[in-house]
Amino acid sequence: MDNYYNLPLNLADMIEKKEHPKCTLYESVAMMIHLITTSHFGEYKHDDSFGCEIWEHDFENIINTQLYKDQLRKSVQQTVETHEPRLSEVRVDIKIEQIESRVGNRRSKSRIKLNINGSLSMTNEPFKYTEQFFIGPLSYAL
């Protein structure tokens, strides 16, 4: 049953008493995780713990990729467990790859592939969410 509201909310339509699009529980959880992973800590003024650590390190040189990956995985898992109670048995997997492109000088970006698996608490249905981000160009001369 579609009892959840689609994101983003269109408050203007709601004020005019127009029906807002709805979605399934699965889709609602996926949208909440997307909102968590695309927000940085402190962006939501009522709760500094809402957000994702990915954006804390954007544009930094990552010296130890494995340490960063482990730290990021733990942070994402903790944030999802805290802010998405409709999901249980949360497991987070992160892969980091260097992507290089040429535009005059060589530029390098890190691509973070994020996989979140778990179970929907209400239905015990398996849940899988995948997203990828590009962070901070690191520019260097040839």
Contacts in CASP RR format, 6 or more apart in sequence:
PFRMAT RR
TARGET T0000
AUTHOR 0000-0000-0000
METHOD contacts of the structure
MODEL  1
MDNYYNLPLNLADMIEKKEHPKCTLYESVAMMIHLITTSHFGEYKHDDSF
GCEIWEHDFENIINTQLYKDQLRKSVQQTVETHEPRLSEVRVDIKIEQIE
SRVGNRRSKSRIKLNINGSLSMTNEPFKYTEQFFIGPLSYAL
1 24 0 8 1.000
2 22 0 8 1.000
2 23 0 8 1.000
2 24 0 8 1.000
3 22 0 8 1.000
3 25 0 8 1.000
4 22 0 8 1.000
4 23 0 8 1.000
4 24 0 8 1.000
4 25 0 8 1.000
4 27 0 8 1.000
4 28 0 8 1.000
5 20 0 8 1.000
5 21 0 8 1.000
5 22 0 8 1.000
5 23 0 8 1.000
5 28 0 8 1.000
6 20 0 8 1.000
6 21 0 8 1.000
6 22 0 8 1.000
6 23 0 8 1.000
6 27 0 8 1.000
6 31 0 8 1.000
7 31 0 8 1.000
7 32 0 8 1.000
7 34 0 8 1.000
7 35 0 8 1.000
9 20 0 8 1.000
10 20 0 8 1.000
13 19 0 8 1.000
13 20 0 8 1.000
14 20 0 8 1.000
23 31 0 8 1.000
25 86 0 8 1.000
25 120 0 8 1.000
25 122 0 8 1.000
25 123 0 8 1.000
26 120 0 8 1.000
26 125 0 8 1.000
26 127 0 8 1.000
28 86 0 8 1.000
29 84 0 8 1.000
29 86 0 8 1.000
29 87 0 8 1.000
29 120 0 8 1.000
29 127 0 8 1.000
29 129 0 8 1.000
30 129 0 8 1.000
32 83 0 8 1.000
32 84 0 8 1.000
32 86 0 8 1.000
33 80 0 8 1.000
33 84 0 8 1.000
33 87 0 8 1.000
33 116 0 8 1.000
33 129 0 8 1.000
33 131 0 8 1.000
34 129 0 8 1.000
34 131 0 8 1.000
36 50 0 8 1.000
36 51 0 8 1.000
36 52 0 8 1.000
36 79 0 8 1.000
36 80 0 8 1.000
36 83 0 8 1.000
36 84 0 8 1.000
37 51 0 8 1.000
37 52 0 8 1.000
37 54 0 8 1.000
37 76 0 8 1.000
37 114 0 8 1.000
37 131 0 8 1.000
37 133 0 8 1.000
38 52 0 8 1.000
39 50 0 8 1.000
39 51 0 8 1.000
39 52 0 8 1.000
39 55 0 8 1.000
40 51 0 8 1.000
40 52 0 8 1.000
40 55 0 8 1.000
40 56 0 8 1.000
41 48 0 8 1.000
41 49 0 8 1.000
41 50 0 8 1.000
41 51 0 8 1.000
41 52 0 8 1.000
41 53 0 8 1.000
41 55 0 8 1.000
41 56 0 8 1.000
42 48 0 8 1.000
42 50 0 8 1.000
42 51 0 8 1.000
43 50 0 8 1.000
43 51 0 8 1.000
44 50 0 8 1.000
44 51 0 8 1.000
49 79 0 8 1.000
49 82 0 8 1.000
49 83 0 8 1.000
50 79 0 8 1.000
50 83 0 8 1.000
51 79 0 8 1.000
51 83 0 8 1.000
52 75 0 8 1.000
52 76 0 8 1.000
52 79 0 8 1.000
53 71 0 8 1.000
53 72 0 8 1.000
53 75 0 8 1.000
53 76 0 8 1.000
53 79 0 8 1.000
54 72 0 8 1.000
54 76 0 8 1.000
54 112 0 8 1.000
54 133 0 8 1.000
54 135 0 8 1.000
57 68 0 8 1.000
57 135 0 8 1.000
58 135 0 8 1.000
58 136 0 8 1.000
59 135 0 8 1.000
59 136 0 8 1.000
59 137 0 8 1.000
60 136 0 8 1.000
61 138 0 8 1.000
62 68 0 8 1.000
62 96 0 8 1.000
62 110 0 8 1.000
65 96 0 8 1.000
68 96 0 8 1.000
69 94 0 8 1.000
69 95 0 8 1.000
69 96 0 8 1.000
72 94 0 8 1.000
72 112 0 8 1.000
73 92 0 8 1.000
73 93 0 8 1.000
73 94 0 8 1.000
76 92 0 8 1.000
76 94 0 8 1.000
76 114 0 8 1.000
76 116 0 8 1.000
77 90 0 8 1.000
77 91 0 8 1.000
77 92 0 8 1.000
80 87 0 8 1.000
80 90 0 8 1.000
80 92 0 8 1.000
80 116 0 8 1.000
81 87 0 8 1.000
81 90 0 8 1.000
85 121 0 8 1.000
86 120 0 8 1.000
86 121 0 8 1.000
86 122 0 8 1.000
87 118 0 8 1.000
87 119 0 8 1.000
87 120 0 8 1.000
87 121 0 8 1.000
87 127 0 8 1.000
88 118 0 8 1.000
88 119 0 8 1.000
88 120 0 8 1.000
88 121 0 8 1.000
89 117 0 8 1.000
89 118 0 8 1.000
89 119 0 8 1.000
90 116 0 8 1.000
90 117 0 8 1.000
90 118 0 8 1.000
91 116 0 8 1.000
91 117 0 8 1.000
91 118 0 8 1.000
92 114 0 8 1.000
92 115 0 8 1.000
92 116 0 8 1.000
93 114 0 8 1.000
93 115 0 8 1.000
93 116 0 8 1.000
93 117 0 8 1.000
94 112 0 8 1.000
94 113 0 8 1.000
94 114 0 8 1.000
94 115 0 8 1.000
95 112 0 8 1.000
95 113 0 8 1.000
96 110 0 8 1.000
96 111 0 8 1.000
96 112 0 8 1.000
96 113 0 8 1.000
97 110 0 8 1.000
97 111 0 8 1.000
97 113 0 8 1.000
98 108 0 8 1.000
98 109 0 8 1.000
98 110 0 8 1.000
98 111 0 8 1.000
99 108 0 8 1.000
99 109 0 8 1.000
99 110 0 8 1.000
99 111 0 8 1.000
99 134 0 8 1.000
100 106 0 8 1.000
100 107 0 8 1.000
100 108 0 8 1.000
100 109 0 8 1.000
101 107 0 8 1.000
101 109 0 8 1.000
105 139 0 8 1.000
105 140 0 8 1.000
105 141 0 8 1.000
105 142 0 8 1.000
106 139 0 8 1.000
106 140 0 8 1.000
106 141 0 8 1.000
106 142 0 8 1.000
107 137 0 8 1.000
107 138 0 8 1.000
107 139 0 8 1.000
108 137 0 8 1.000
108 138 0 8 1.000
108 139 0 8 1.000
108 140 0 8 1.000
109 134 0 8 1.000
109 135 0 8 1.000
109 136 0 8 1.000
109 137 0 8 1.000
109 138 0 8 1.000
110 134 0 8 1.000
110 135 0 8 1.000
110 136 0 8 1.000
110 138 0 8 1.000
111 132 0 8 1.000
111 133 0 8 1.000
111 134 0 8 1.000
112 132 0 8 1.000
112 133 0 8 1.000
112 134 0 8 1.000
112 135 0 8 1.000
113 130 0 8 1.000
113 131 0 8 1.000
113 132 0 8 1.000
114 129 0 8 1.000
114 130 0 8 1.000
114 131 0 8 1.000
114 132 0 8 1.000
114 133 0 8 1.000
115 128 0 8 1.000
115 129 0 8 1.000
115 130 0 8 1.000
116 127 0 8 1.000
116 128 0 8 1.000
116 129 0 8 1.000
116 130 0 8 1.000
117 126 0 8 1.000
117 127 0 8 1.000
117 128 0 8 1.000
117 129 0 8 1.000
118 126 0 8 1.000
118 127 0 8 1.000
118 128 0 8 1.000
119 125 0 8 1.000
119 126 0 8 1.000
119 127 0 8 1.000
120 126 0 8 1.000
120 127 0 8 1.000
END
